[in-house]
Amino acid sequence: MKSNLLFWKITGVFTSLLVILGVTYIVVASWMAKRNFNAINEQLYGDIAPHLASSTHPLKDGKPDTAVTHDIIHSIMVINPSVEVYLLDTTGRIIDFVVPDRSVRIPRVDLHPIQQYISEQGRKYLTGDNPKNPQQKSIFSAAPIFDGPLLKGYVYAILASEKQSQIAAALNHNFFYSLGTVLFFCTLVGAFLVGVVIFYLITGSIRRMSAIVNRFKDGDHTARIEGDLGILATTFNEMADTIVDNMQQLSSMDKLRQELIANVSHDLRSPLAITQGYVETLMIKGNDITGIEKDRYLAIILNSLKKLSHLVGQLFEYSKLEANQIRPNKEPFLMTDLVSDMVQHYDIIARGKDVTLRLEAPRDLPPVLADIALVERAIQNLLDNALKFTPPKGKITITLLAKTKGVEIAIADTGTGIPLKDQPYIFERYKQFPAHELQNKEGMGLGLAIVKKIIELHHSVINIRSLPGSGTVFWFQLPTTA
């Protein structure tokens, strides 16, 4: 039913359009035919007035010589009944005329078109006053009448009389009625044919599009619309590309989620297993265990619980960053002050591992605009990572530098380094490396993934430069308040 409605809408629109074009054609054709008819009359009978003025003496002593002129004019009117001849004085007043029915309604005519006609020698037709029909302008022929050098008046001949207009109107009515009837039926047939063709083309395209949409729905995600549907095809193809991209992202996220769960489960299992084992040992041995052994077991249990708590905290923190639940609260602060405080705190840990921790920063650094808590967290993760993989007698250096668009923070260590093939993946969620590559140390967990998310929240990037055995440098920039 909707398809038929579309068909009749299209057919109706084209029918209306063709009817409008038909009416316009009739009006334009009528106007052009009238102009052409007037031009033909002008060319055929335009020399009537000059002929009368030169071959006769229409005026004698300023008065019309009717004996001669009327006979000649009647002869002309027998040949061409549409001609009406008037004699005018120099002011345009009608002083004599030869017209059918003698029904002249105005005493004078406007001389301006007559004078223009004479000056242009009748090269193009003009219209002037019609004494029998003042409401209608008519084509004419005109010529001056001289008595010696003196202008005595004008011969003014109307070339399209009232009788001719009546006959032409009757004929035109019949003509345009017949033409309108023919155009009407031709319009209906044309509109029907055009409507059928367009309906076939549109419905054909819609059927093809429907088939492609069904293919896409059934799982063929490579299906795309090709054809002449323009914006509709482009919109569907863009939508399909977006859906496919989203599906790929969801698939990738699901895969990463599974890997994350597997890795987290593995790391959760270790401290839980250790804790469970030593608790069971304490329960089994009871009073048989010495105080020294009991303290050692409890220290191991506490260390495992700390690791477990740290891992759960990292996972919770990363999940909030991943879900965009954290928004940076940016404020101006001095990076030198923040990093100096952190160096004092981590210096004790570094000394315990026989690692040197040093800060290098100029005194005139401009303040940065950032979330101080998030930036502190990112630097903490980078320092934890550096301490984890820097051997005794090693060195960790934090460098602050003023750059064109902000302040650069770099953390360099003299640790084991990261192989080139692994560097593109170290910021992935819970990426870990083989134990032999990290000298049997723990993986990086979620620390670097959290750092990357925090730096991205500040519209910056975290960079790395590292070679195995030569240490690692991480650096990023924060915008200044200027």
C-alpha positions, -999 to 999 in steps of 0.1 A, spaced: 0 0 0 28 24 8 46 15 -24 14 24 -44 11 56 -24 46 66 -33 38 58 -70 7 80 -70 26 108 -52 53 108 -78 28 106 -106 7 135 -92 38 157 -88 49 151 -124 13 155 -137 11 189 -119 45 199 -133 36 190 -168 2 207 -166 20 239 -154 44 236 -182 16 231 -207 -3 262 -195 30 282 -196 36 269 -231 1 280 -243 5 315 -227 40 320 -242 29 306 -276 -1 329 -277 21 359 -268 47 350 -294 21 343 -321 5 377 -315 39 394 -317 47 375 -349 13 383 -364 18 420 -357 53 419 -371 39 403 -403 11 429 -406 37 457 -401 59 443 -428 30 437 -453 10 469 -447 34 493 -431 37 514 -463 0 522 -465 3 556 -448 34 567 -467 17 557 -499 -15 577 -491 6 607 -481 27 607 -513 2 596 -540 -27 618 -529 -32 652 -513 -53 643 -483 -53 679 -471 -60 711 -490 -57 744 -472 -55 724 -439 -88 706 -446 -93 670 -457 -100 663 -494 -125 636 -490 -134 632 -526 -101 616 -535 -88 602 -503 -120 583 -494 -121 565 -527 -85 554 -524 -89 545 -488 -120 524 -496 -101 506 -523 -74 498 -498 -99 486 -472 -115 463 -498 -81 446 -502 -74 446 -464 -106 451 -443 -85 453 -412 -71 487 -420 -85 519 -404 -73 552 -418 -73 585 -399 -62 621 -408 -46 640 -380 -36 676 -376 -3 686 -362 -16 683 -326 -29 648 -330 -66 658 -334 -86 635 -357 -99 656 -386 -111 628 -408 -113 590 -409 -125 561 -429 -134 532 -406 -161 506 -405 -192 515 -384 -178 550 -379 -175 544 -341 -146 566 -332 -144 571 -294 -116 596 -288 -110 629 -306 -72 628 -307 -43 603 -305 -9 605 -289 17 618 -314 48 605 -295 46 569 -310 38 584 -344 68 607 -344 90 578 -332 77 556 -360 85 582 -386 119 590 -373 128 552 -373 112 549 -408 91 519 -396 121 496 -391 103 480 -361 67 479 -352 53 501 -325 19 503 -309 -2 535 -306 -37 547 -297 -67 529 -312 -95 555 -317 -121 528 -318 -108 509 -287 -90 533 -264 -82 506 -239 -61 486 -264 -29 496 -282 -26 486 -318 1 485 -345 -1 512 -371 15 529 -401 21 567 -402 34 593 -425 37 631 -424 16 654 -447 35 684 -461 22 714 -480 55 726 -495 79 729 -466 51 731 -440 39 701 -419 1 701 -422 -7 668 -404 -3 630 -405 -18 599 -421 -24 574 -393 -35 539 -403 -44 512 -378 -33 479 -392 -52 456 -368 -88 467 -366 -115 458 -340 -130 434 -365 -97 416 -370 -93 413 -332 -127 398 -329 -120 372 -356 -85 365 -342 -100 360 -307 -126 336 -319 -100 316 -339 -75 317 -310 -101 304 -286 -108 274 -308 -71 269 -315 -60 271 -278 -90 249 -268 -78 222 -292 -42 227 -282 -50 226 -245 -70 194 -249 -42 177 -268 -16 189 -243 -38 178 -214 -40 142 -226 -4 142 -237 5 155 -202 -14 127 -185 2 100 -207 36 116 -202 31 119 -164 20 83 -162 49 70 -182 74 91 -162 58 80 -129 60 44 -139 97 47 -149 107 66 -118 87 43 -95 104 13 -111 138 29 -107 132 39 -71 116 7 -60 143 -13 -77 170 6 -58 150 2 -26 147 -36 -32 185 -38 -38 192 -18 -7 168 -40 13 186 -71 2 220 -56 12 206 -46 46 193 -82 51 228 -95 42 243 -71 68 218 -82 94 225 -119 87 262 -114 94 278 -103 61 294 -72 75 312 -65 42 279 -57 25 277 -21 12 252 -2 -10 264 7 -44 242 26 -68 223 58 -74 207 63 -40 231 91 -31 229 103 5 209 73 16 237 49 3 264 70 18 246 72 52 241 34 53 277 27 44 290 51 70 267 36 96 278 1 86 315 11 89 308 26 123 290 -6 135 318 -28 122 344 -6 139 324 -7 172 321 -45 169 358 -48 164 365 -25 193 341 -45 215 357 -77 204 391 -63 212 380 -49 245 364 -83 254 397 -100 245 417 -76 266 392 -80 294 397 -117 293 434 -113 293 432 -88 322 410 -111 342 434 -140 336 465 -119 345 448 -104 376 436 -138 387 471 -152 384 486 -124 405 457 -125 430 462 -162 434 499 -159 444 495 -137 475 462 -155 484 479 -189 482 509 -177 503 486 -162 529 464 -193 530 494 -216 533 511 -198 562 478 -193 580 471 -231 577 506 -237 589 501 -215 620 468 -233 627 483 -268 623 514 -262 644 496 -243 670 518 -240 701 546 -261 685 559 -232 665 585 -209 680 581 -172 685 607 -164 658 590 -187 632 556 -172 641 568 -137 636 584 -147 602 552 -163 591 531 -133 601 555 -110 582 552 -131 551 514 -130 555 514 -92 560 536 -87 529 513 -109 508 482 -90 520 499 -56 512 506 -69 476 471 -81 474 457 -47 486 480 -28 462 469 -49 432 432 -45 441 437 -8 445 454 -6 411 426 -25 394 399 -3 410 418 28 400 423 17 364 387 6 361 375 41 370 400 57 345 388 33 318 352 42 325 359 79 324 347 83 359 376 105 368 378 141 357 410 161 363 406 191 386 432 213 371 449 240 391 482 259 388 511 245 409 549 243 408 563 209 396 595 216 415 577 217 448 557 185 441 586 165 429 609 177 457 584 164 482 582 131 464 620 127 462 623 132 500 597 104 505 612 80 480 648 87 490 644 65 521 631 36 499 659 41 474 686 41 501 672 9 514 677 -6 479 712 11 476 699 32 447 707 69 442 676 92 436 683 127 423 663 157 411 676 181 384 654 212 379 660 249 372 647 274 398 626 295 374 602 269 361 567 283 354 537 267 371 518 240 353 480 237 350 471 201 359 454 179 385 481 177 412 468 145 427 467 127 394 501 139 384 515 128 417 500 94 412 515 91 377 550 100 390 546 76 419 539 47 394 569 57 373 592 59 404 578 25 417 585 10 383 621 25 382 629 12 417 616 -22 408 639 -27 379 670 -7 390 697 -29 406 718 -19 436 743 8 430 720 21 403 707 56 398 673 72 392 672 108 379 641 131 377 646 160 353 624 190 349 628 212 319 610 243 305 597 237 270 579 260 245 544 246 253 549 234 289 572 217 314 588 183 306 591 157 333 615 129 326 623 99 349 655 80 339 669 49 355 700 27 350 680 -5 353 676 -36 331 659 -18 302 631 -30 280 636 -49 247 626 -29 216 600 -55 205 582 -51 239 582 -13 241 550 -7 220 530 -28 244 542 -18 279 513 7 283 487 -20 276 465 -32 304 484 -56 327 512 -62 302 539 -85 317 571 -98 302 588 -131 304 606 -136 337 640 -142 320 638 -107 303 632 -90 337 657 -110 357 630 -128 376 613 -96 388 576 -89 389 558 -76 359 547 -40 355 510 -47 363 486 -19 358 511 9 368 521 21 333 486 17 320 473 40 348 501 65 339 491 66 303 454 72 312 464 100 335 486 117 310 459 114 283 434 131 306 458 161 305 459 159 266 495 148 265 514 116 257 539 95 277 571 86 258 597 60 263 634 55 253 651 23 264 677 -3 255 683 -36 273 711 -31 299 712 7 294 682 17 315 649 34 306 636 70 303 600 79 305 590 115 298 559 137 293 548 173 292 523 193 311 509 227 299 519 259 318 495 285 330 510 312 307 
